[in-house]
Amino acid sequence: METVEDALAGASDIIAEWISDDPELRKALRRLLREKASLRTEAAGEEDSVYALYYDFTQPVSRLQGYQVLAINRGEKEKFLKVSVEINELVAMQTVRRAVVKPGSPAMEFVIAAAQDAWDRLIFPSVERELRAELTDKACEGAIGQFALNLRPLLMQPPVKGKVTMGLDPGYRMGCKVAVVDPTGKVLDTAVVYPTYGERQKQEAIRDLSRLVRRHGVEHIAIGNGTASRETEQMAVELIRREREAGYELSYMIVSEAGASVYSASELAAKEFPQYDVNLRSAVSIARRLQDPLAELVKIEPKAIGVGQYQHDMPPKQLDAALDAVVEDCVNAVGVDLNTASPSLLQRVSGLTAATAKNIVTYREENGAFASRAQIKKVPKLGPKAFEQCAGFLRVPESKNVLDNTAVHPESYEAAKGLLELTGHSLADVKAQKLDRLSEEVRAYGEAKAAEALGIGLPTLRDVIAELKKPGRDLRDSLPQPILRTDVLELKDLKPGMVLSGTVRNVIDFGAFVDIGVHQDGLVHVSEIADRFIRHPSEALSVGDVVKVVVLSVDEKKKRIGLSIKQAKNAQ
């Protein structure tokens, strides 16, 4: 015989099922939680952790930030946090009662009790899960967008071209790995030194590095920012001081080594450097990152580059799609030297695949350097459609036709030559870069008239003019140049009120991290970025920006540095 409890449970199940089948009612309940509920977190134990901020935390759902949602999710997953959604039950039950209770019904009290049980046992847990999934999706979408926003300026950092560069991959037990590369990135020499083993070993390391500097004419040193970076930086500064006394000019820069270990252990690195072990490959990568960040970073899985928030918690397909689009856009914007580009770089060019990129390199190795863009039509499996898509992004500096070293597509070569004739110039003038006044000359002739005469649109005409004025231009050269240092600054040297130059390394929801040359990046809180109100730091800053900052606070124990950009403007 069915008891009252059984009847109540059965009615509760029916009410819950009925509500779950009503999409409008479910939507209303989720909206209610978004507007009226709060998210509460507390410590799952007594252990201290990076999630201490959330050990006693309550925030209205409507005011939760994406980074808070992702931090709480990770803390819960790692069992440091207990998470719950809280809402005034009377408010929530009003919505449920209006849907299921018929006023004046003889069974009204029973239905109310069943609705209450359905809410407590079935409806609320289900809607709570849906709400948290919705919050997570929104937070992931924002984090992926921010990562993509940070990735572009990182890839587009100005290269330090034409210099012999020494890469240092710091380490304790395995020593500091050294690689010297020529201006094109070709490895000239490698070594391992042990500056952290003691003063004697440090002096031996400096002597060994000095010999490499003088033997190969090293001008810049790139130091990875990982383990033992500070000790390696101090050694490099001592080396620079000694070399300066002997008449040799050297400078250094701390380079992010995010993803370097991933690359050095990859199949790609093994094929590129079969003669070197994993550690030395990493030193080569660090040196090349200073010379040409884009060409080197495309070899690394984008999410391993390290300029986002919680990227390893993101949906892999969404993250990869967003970041791959950014990488391809950057490669196409800069262009690729057909005779020096690696397969990793070539396959990011619009119209090329991993297979055709490999075929281009194979053809180059077997037949020598490409003499023109048109020659790539001879590459196996690279058809007319692929050529049409990729040709404008490929550069051939060695070509007799100067247009092959510009972003002018072969389809527009005749238009470019026609434009030169209209203005009384030749391809020789393009090569000699004697067209500084070309824009004014075309405007005097009439842009619309010139475009019509050449059979092209105004946007294409303007693009052609820009390329003819500066063939082989690299748009990254117009961006703020990286800060190369010759002396070291330590955390203990910092004092509140000091004004320093720094480079933005990461832009996140609540601020930006700036490298000021002390190994530990300082934080500029969003409230200290600009004099005006900004909703997000990305409205004012991008990765790679060179900024003036004033030191607000220094916590040596926790290795935290507080910085301000807006106060630095007033301090100058």
N, C-alpha and C positions, 0 to 999 in steps of 0.2 A: 504494500500500500504506500502511495506517494506521500511523503511528508511535506510540511509547509516549506521546509528548507529546500527540498528537491524542486518544488513548484517555483519557488523564488529564483533558484539557480537556472531553471529552464527558461523562465520569463526573461531573466537577465541576458541569457545567451541569445534569445530571439531579438531583444532590443538592441544588443550590441551588433548582431548580424545585420539588422535592418538599418542601423545608423551607418555601418561600414559600407552598405550598398548604396547609400545616398551621397553622391559626390559633393553636392552643394552643402549638405550638413557637415560633412567632413572638412570642407574648405572653411566653413564658418567657425568650426572648433579650432582649426589650426590658426586662423586669423585671431581668434580670441586669445590663444596662448601667445602669439607674437606680440599682441598689444598689451595684454594684462599680466602675463606670467613673468617670473624671474628665474634665472639659472643660478643654482646654488652649488658651490663646491666646498669640500672639506677634506682634510688630510685622511688618507686611508690607514696611516700608521703614525709612528712617532719619528720616523727617519727624515732627516733634512734632505732637501733636494732643490733643483733649479725651479721647482714648481711651488716653492714656499709662498709666493705671492698669492697663490690660489688655495691655501690651506684653510682660509676662512673668507670666502669671497661670494658676494651676492650682487647680481647685476640684472636689471630689467632686460628681458630678451630684446626689446626694441632698441636698446642702447649697446648691445654687445658688438664689439669690433671683430673683424675677421681673424686677426692674429690671436685674440683671446680665445675664440672658438677652437682654433687649431691647437693652441697650447693646452687647453683643457682636454681636448680629445686625446692628445698624446700622453698627458699626465694620467688620464684614466686608463689608457691602454697599458701604460707601464706600471699600473697599480699603485700610483702615488696619490691619486685623487678619487674621491667618491662624488658623483655628479647627480643632481636631481633637478627637476623642473617643478617650481612651486607656483600655485595659483589659488586665489580665493575660491574655495569650493562652492560657495553660494552663487557666485557669479557664473561659474562653469555650469552648475546644475540648472540654472535658469534656462540656458540654451537647450539642454537635454530635455528638461521637463516640457518646455513649449512644444517640442517635437513629438513627445510620446504620451503626455498626460492629457486626458480629456476632463476638464473641470466638471465637477458634479457627478462623475461616474461612480457607481457603487464600489467599483474596484480601485478607486483612485489611490487610496492609501497603499494598496498592494503594488500598484504600478509604480508609484513614487519610490517605494522600497526597492523594487526590481531595477528601476532606472539608476538609483544610487549605487546598488551593487554592480550593475553593468559598468557604470562610470569608474568606480574604484578598481574593479578587477580586470576589466577588458578594454573599455574605451580609452581611458586616460593613458595607460601604458602604451597603447597603440599610437595615439595621437602624439604622445611625447616622443616616441621613436621617429615618427614622421617629421616632427618639428626639428629635432636634432639633425636628422638627415638633410633637411632643407637648409638649416644653418650651416652645416658642413659643406654642402654643395655651393652655397653662396660664398663662403669663405675660401673654398678652393678656387672658384672662378676668379675671385679678387686676387688671390695669391699668384695664380698662374699669369694673370694680366700684369701684376707687378714684376714678376720674374722676367717676363718677356720685355717689359719696359726697361729693366735694368740690364738685360743681356745685350740689347742693341748698342748702347754707348760703350759697354765693356769691349765688345767685338770691334767697335769703330774707334778705339783708342789710337791716337796717332802713332805710327811706327817710328822707331829710332833707326833710320836707314843708313846704309853705307858705312857702318862701323864694325870693326872686329870686336866681338863681345864675349865676355867670360861669364858662364853660368855657374852659380854655386848652389848646390842642393844640400842644405845644412843637415847635420845629424850628429848624434853622440857616439853610440857604440860603433856604427859602421863608418864613422868619419864624415867629412864634408866632400861630396863628390864634385868634381870640377870638369867643365867642358868649355873649350874655346872654339868659337865658330867664326867663319869669315863673314863678310857683309851679305853674302847670299844664303847664309845658314849652314854652309858646309862645315863639317867637323874638322878642325885642324889638330886638336890635341885633347887629351883627357888625363885626369890624375885624381888621386884621393889624398886629402890632407887631414890632419887630426888636431885642429886648433883647440879642442875642448879637453884634451888629455892632460894638459899642464902647460906651464909657461914655456918650457923648452920645446915642446911639440908645436906650440903656437908660433914661436919664432921660426922654426923649421918650415912651417906651413907658409908663413909670409915670404921666406926666401924662395920656396918652390913656386909660389904664385908670381913673385917678382920676375923669376926667370921666364915664366910663360908670358907674362905681360910684355917683356922686352923682346922675346923671340918672335912673337906674332903681332906686335904692335897693338895690343888691346887698349881700347879707349873707354869702354863702359863695362861695368860689372852688374849682373842681374842676380839678386839674392832671393831665394825662395823664402816665403814667410812662415815656414813650418817650424818643427822642433829644432832647437839650437840656433834659431835665426838671429837672436840678439847677440850671441857670442860671435857668430860668423860675421855679423855686421861690424862689430867692434874690431875684429881682425882686419876686415876690408878697409876700414877707416885708417887703421894704423899703416896698412900697406899703401893707401893713397897718399898719406902724409910723407912717407919715405920716398915714394916715387916722385912726388912733387919737388922735394928737395933735390932730387937727381935730375930734374928737368922734364919729367914725364907727367902729363896731365891725365888724370883718371877721374871718373865719377861713378856713382852707383845708384841703383834704385831697388827698392824692395818690390818683388813681383809676387802676385798671388800664385801659389802653387796648387790651387784647387784643381783636382782632376789629373795632376801630373802623374801621380802613382797609378791611376787608372789607365792612362795612356801608355806609360812605360811598360806595363805588364800586358798590354794588349797585343793581339796578333799583328796589328798594323805596325806597331813599334818594332816588333821582332823582325818583320820583313824589311823595315826601313833601316834598322841598325842591328843586323844579325851578329856583328862582331863585338857588340857591347853588352854588358850585363844590364839588368833592370835599373839599377841605381844610376849608372852613367847616362842612360837614355833620359832619365828624369832631369839631369843637369843640362842636357842638350835642349830639352823642351823649355826649361826656364830661360836659357839664353835667347832662344828664338822668340819667346813671348815678348821680350823687350824689343826685338828687331821688327817683328810683324805679328802683333797679337792675333789678328784675324786668321792668318794662314796657319798659326799653330793651334788656336783654340777650336778650329773646326774639326780637328782630329779627336776631340773629346766629346763624349755624350753630353749634350747641353745641360742636363740636370746635375751633372757632376762639377760644373764650373763654379757654383757656389755664390750666386748673387741674388738669392731669393729668401723666402721664408717657408720652412717646412716643405721644401720641394719633394722630399722623399715620401711625404704623406699624400701627395697629389695623385689623382687618377692618371696612371702612366700614359694612356693613349691621348688624353686631352693635353697633358703637359708636353709630350713629345711633338704633337701636331703644332702647338703654339710656338714652341721654341725652334723647331725645324723651319717654320715659316720665317722667323726672325733671322736665322742664320742665312737662309737662301737670299733673303732681301738684302742683307749686308754684303754678301759676296757679290751679288749682281750690281749693287750700288758702287762698289769699289772697282770691280773688274778683276780679271785674273790674267797673269802673265802665262801665256800658253807654253812657254819654253822652260819655266821653272816651277810651275804649280804642281803640287802633289795630287795623287788621285783623290784624297780626302777633300781637297779644295775644289777640284774640278767637278766632282759629283754633286756639289752644291750649286753649280751653275744651272740656270734654267735651261731645260731641254736635254741635259746630260744625266746619265744614270751611273751607278757604280761600275757597270760593265763597260760603257762607252768611255768613262774617265780612265779606266785601266787600259783600254785599247789605245787611247791617246798617248799615254805615257809609254806604253810598249812600242808604239810607232815612232815616238820621239827617240827612244833609246836605240832602235834599229836603224833609223834613217837620219838621225841628227836633228838639230833644231829646226823648227818650222820657219819657213821663209816668208809665209803669208797666211792670212786667215783662210783663204780659199783652199789651202793645202789640207786642211783638216777634213775636207770632203773625201780624201783618200783613206781616212781611218776606217777600218772594218766596222760595220754595223752602225755607222753614224750617217743616217740618211738625210735627204733634203729638208724634211720637217725639223729634225733635230738641229741641223745647221742654221735654219731660219730662226729658231728660238735662241740658240746659244751664241751666235756669231758676234752680236753687239756687246757681249759681256767679256769676250776674250781679247787680249791684247798681244800684239807681236812687235815688241820694240825693235827687233832686228829687221823688220820688213822694209823693203825699198819704198813701199807705199805708206806714207806717214799716217794715212787714215786708218791703217790697221792697228795703230797704237792709240786709237781714240774710241769713244763710246758710239761713234757714228756707225750705224748698221750698214753693211755692204749694199743694202737696197737703197740707201740714201747717198751713196758715193757720188752718183751723177749730180744730185742736187747740191752736194757740198762743192763739187768742182764748178758747177754753174754759178754758185754764190760767189766763189772766188773770182770768176770772170766778170761778174756784174760789178764787183768792187775794185777791179784792176789788180788782183793778186794771183798768186800761183801756189802750188803745193810746196814749193821751195820756201815761200814765206811762212807757211805753216810750220815747216820743220825748223826754220830759224827763229820761230816765235816772234814774228814781226807784225802781229795783227792786234796789237793792244787797242787800236781805235776801230776795230771792225764793227762793233755794235753801233757806234756813232755814224759810221759810213752807211750802214744798212738803214738806220733811222732816217738819214738824209735822203736816201734813195726812196724810202717808203717801205715799211715792213710788209704791209698787206700786198703792195705791188710786187715786192721781191718774192713773197711766198707764192703768189699766183703765177709769176713767171717761172718759178722752179717746180710748180705742181705739188707743193707740200703745204701743210697747215702751219699756222703761226707757232704753236708749241714746238713742233719739229724744227722749224727755222731757228728758234731761239736756242734749242738744244745744240743744233749744229754749230751755231756761232760760238757758244761757250766752249765746245770741244776744239774748234779750229783755233781759238785764242790760246788755249793751253793744252796741246796734245800730250797725252800721257799723264795728265793731272791725277792726283790722288786727293779726293775730297777730304780725306782725313787730315791732310796737312794744314787745313784751315782751322782745325779744332785746337783747343788749348793743349800745348805740348806737355808731356809728362815732366814731373819735377825730378831732376837728377841731383843727387846730394853728394857732398864731399866730406861731411862731418856727421857724427852721430849725436843724437839727443836721447837721453835716458829719462825714464819716468820720474826719477828723483830730481831731475833738472827742471821739471815743469813747476811753475808757480801760477796761481790765479792772477789773471790780468795780462799774461803774456799773449802777444799777438803773433800768430804763426801762419804759414801757408800750408795747405794740405790738399789732398786729393780725395774726392768722394769715392768710397769703395763699395758702398751698398746703400740703397734707399729702401726703407721699410715703412710700414704703416705709421709708426709713431716717431719717426725721425730718420736720421742718416748717420752712417758711420764714416768717419773721415780719418785718413792716414796722415798723421802729422810728423812721421819719422821717428816714432818711439816704440816701434814694434807692436804696441797695443793701439788699435784704432779708438778714437774718441767718439762719443755720441753727441750729436746735435739734436736735441729734442725738437719736435715739430714746432713748439712754441718759440724756439730760439732761431728759427731759420730766416724769417722775414718780418719786416715791420708791419706788413699788411696781414690780414687773416687768410690762411690757406687751409683747405680741408685735408690736403694730403701733401707730404713732402715732395712728391714728384711734380707738383705744380711749379716748384722753384728750383729743384735740383735733379741732376742726372749723374749716373755713374761715370767717373772720369773727369767731372768738373774740378777745376782748380779753384779753391776758395780761400779767403782769409778768415781765420777763426780766432776768437779770444778764449783762453782757458778759464773756465768757471770754477771747476773743482777737480781735485786729484785724490783718488783713494788708492794708495800704493798696495795696501793689503789685498783689496779685491780687484786691483788692476783695472780701475774704472776711471775714465776721464770725461768730464762734462765740458762741452764746448758750446760756443754761440757764434753764429754768423752775423746776426743782426747787431749784436753789441760790438763786433769787430769793426763794423762800418763806422760806428760812433767813436771808436778808440783810435782810428787812423788819423 
